[in-house]
């Protein structure tokens, strides 16, 4: 699908769900994409992008920012504690706050540098052993812990299990967010973003549908 087709599909999903037009933020997931593909999407006017790895983001986005105004970068992959400072200096949002140690590190560095990106807590809605994220039953306490650290928690994020119905996980995430007074929901990818929008997504992370299959950077 073209970028314009994705935007049109998002607009239709907003309308079908009775959502305000423009209430969903499209994050173009550019991880492991050739630079020329990313540049083509920038040339089409997209300015909000997602990266999984801080090292890859650091090698790509400073140069693009010298040539394009208004770029907003979101870190959407697992974040190691030793990469937190670099991530906070690069990105406007981090979607993978998934453990107390990471929250404490972000809070400490935010105090040192005087700023902090928007933060999303990653919830492991499928309780999968191999996947990062806070267990659903522990999320309320973790939200409170992050708030006690004065962290700017924007909302929650999830990646549903591949073999399960994504809508069930989106609904669970929305329920947890609502009871914690959070209105940010980072959920939905290339194959299911319309379902996510119907269930309240505010941010959808779309990669392959925009860029095609991933390739090593060159």
C-alpha positions in Angstrom: 0.0 0.0 0.0 1.1 3.5 -0.6 1.5 6.0 2.2 -1.6 7.8 0.9 -3.6 4.6 0.9 -2.6 4.0 4.5 -3.6 7.5 5.5 -7.0 7.0 3.7 -7.5 3.7 5.5 -6.8 5.4 8.9 -9.2 8.2 8.1 -11.9 5.7 7.1 -11.3 3.6 10.3 -11.6 6.8 12.3 -14.9 7.7 10.6 -16.3 4.2 11.0 -15.5 4.2 14.7 -17.0 7.7 15.2 -13.6 9.1 16.1 -12.5 12.7 15.5 -10.7 13.0 12.2 -7.0 13.2 12.7 -7.2 11.6 16.2 -4.9 8.7 15.3 -1.1 9.3 14.8 0.6 7.3 12.1 4.0 6.1 13.1 5.9 4.9 10.0 8.1 2.1 11.3 11.4 2.5 9.4 13.5 -0.1 11.2 15.9 -2.0 8.9 14.7 -0.1 5.8 17.0 1.1 3.1 17.7 4.8 3.4 16.3 5.6 0.0 12.9 4.1 1.0 12.8 6.2 4.2 13.8 9.3 2.2 11.0 8.6 -0.3 8.4 8.5 2.5 9.9 11.8 4.0 9.5 13.3 0.5 5.8 12.4 0.6 5.4 14.4 3.8 5.5 11.8 6.6 7.3 13.2 9.6 6.6 10.7 12.4 8.8 7.6 12.4 9.5 4.6 14.7 12.7 2.7 15.3 13.4 -0.4 17.3 17.1 0.1 18.0 18.7 3.2 19.4 22.0 2.5 17.5 20.2 2.3 14.2 18.2 5.4 14.9 21.4 7.3 15.9 23.0 6.4 12.6 20.0 7.5 10.5 18.0 10.4 11.9 20.6 13.1 12.7 21.4 13.4 9.0 17.8 13.4 7.9 17.0 16.1 10.5 19.6 18.4 8.8 17.5 18.1 5.6 13.9 17.8 6.7 12.1 19.9 9.3 9.7 18.6 11.9 10.8 15.0 12.2 9.4 13.2 15.3 11.1 10.0 16.3 9.6 7.2 18.5 11.6 4.4 20.0 9.3 1.4 19.8 11.6 -1.5 20.6 13.2 -2.9 23.7 15.4 -0.4 25.4 18.6 -1.3 27.3 19.4 0.8 30.3 22.8 1.8 28.8 21.0 3.2 25.8 18.5 5.3 27.7 20.4 8.6 27.6 21.0 8.3 23.9 17.3 7.4 23.3 16.1 10.4 25.3 18.3 12.7 23.4 17.2 11.4 20.0 13.5 10.6 20.5 10.3 12.5 21.2 8.6 9.3 22.5 9.5 5.9 24.0 6.9 3.2 23.7 8.7 0.4 25.5 8.9 1.3 29.2 8.7 -2.2 30.5 10.3 -2.6 33.9 11.0 -0.6 37.2 14.7 -0.4 36.6 14.2 1.3 33.2 11.7 3.7 34.7 14.1 4.7 37.4 16.9 5.2 34.9 14.7 7.4 32.7 13.6 9.5 35.7 17.2 10.0 36.8 18.4 11.1 33.3 15.3 13.3 32.9 16.4 15.2 36.0 19.9 15.5 34.7 19.0 16.8 31.2 15.9 18.7 32.2 13.5 17.0 29.7 11.9 13.7 29.0 10.2 12.2 25.9 6.5 11.1 26.1 6.4 7.6 27.6 4.3 4.6 26.9 4.3 1.5 29.2 4.5 -1.7 27.3 2.0 -4.3 28.5 2.6 -8.0 27.8 -1.1 -8.6 27.2 -0.5 -12.2 26.1 1.8 -12.9 29.0 4.3 -14.4 26.7 7.6 -15.5 28.2 9.7 -14.4 25.3 8.1 -10.9 25.1 9.0 -7.8 27.1 6.3 -5.9 29.0 4.5 -5.6 32.3 2.0 -8.3 33.1 -1.6 -7.0 32.9 -2.1 -7.7 36.6 0.9 -5.6 37.5 0.2 -2.6 35.2 -1.8 -0.5 37.7 1.0 -0.7 40.3 3.6 0.1 37.7 1.7 3.1 36.4 1.5 4.4 39.9 5.3 3.8 40.4 6.1 5.7 37.2 3.8 8.6 38.2 5.6 8.7 41.6 8.8 9.3 39.7 7.1 12.2 37.9 7.5 10.5 34.5 5.3 11.8 31.7 3.3 8.6 31.0 1.3 9.2 27.8 -0.3 5.8 27.6 0.1 2.1 27.1 1.5 -0.1 24.3 1.0 -3.7 23.3 2.1 -6.2 20.7 -0.6 -9.0 20.6 0.5 -12.7 20.2 0.7 -13.6 16.5 -1.6 -16.6 16.9 -4.4 -14.8 18.8 -7.2 -12.4 17.9 -5.6 -9.0 18.2 -8.9 -7.3 19.0 -9.0 -9.1 22.4 -5.7 -7.7 23.3 -6.5 -4.2 22.1 -9.7 -4.2 24.2 -7.7 -5.4 27.3 -5.2 -2.6 26.8 -7.9 0.0 26.4 -9.6 -1.2 29.6 -6.3 -1.0 31.6 -5.6 2.4 30.2 -9.1 3.7 31.1 -9.0 2.6 34.7 -5.6 4.4 35.1 -6.8 7.6 33.5 -4.6 7.2 30.4 -5.8 8.1 27.0 -2.8 7.1 24.9 -3.0 3.7 23.2 -0.1 2.6 21.0 -1.5 -0.5 19.3 -2.1 -1.8 15.8 0.4 -2.6 13.1 0.3 -3.2 9.3 -2.1 -6.1 9.5 -4.5 -4.9 12.2 -4.4 -1.2 12.6 -8.0 -0.7 11.6 -9.1 -3.1 14.4 -6.9 -1.1 16.8 -8.5 2.2 15.7 -12.0 0.8 16.3 -10.9 0.0 19.8 -9.4 3.3 20.6 -5.8 3.4 19.3 -4.2 6.8 19.3 -1.0 5.7 17.7 -0.6 3.0 15.1 2.8 1.5 14.1 2.9 0.7 10.4 6.0 -0.5 8.7 5.8 -3.2 6.0 2.5 -1.8 4.6 4.3 1.5 3.9 7.9 0.4 3.1 7.6 -3.2 1.9 9.6 -6.0 3.4 12.5 -5.1 5.6 16.1 -5.1 4.2 19.4 -4.4 5.9 20.3 -0.7 5.8 22.7 0.5 3.1 
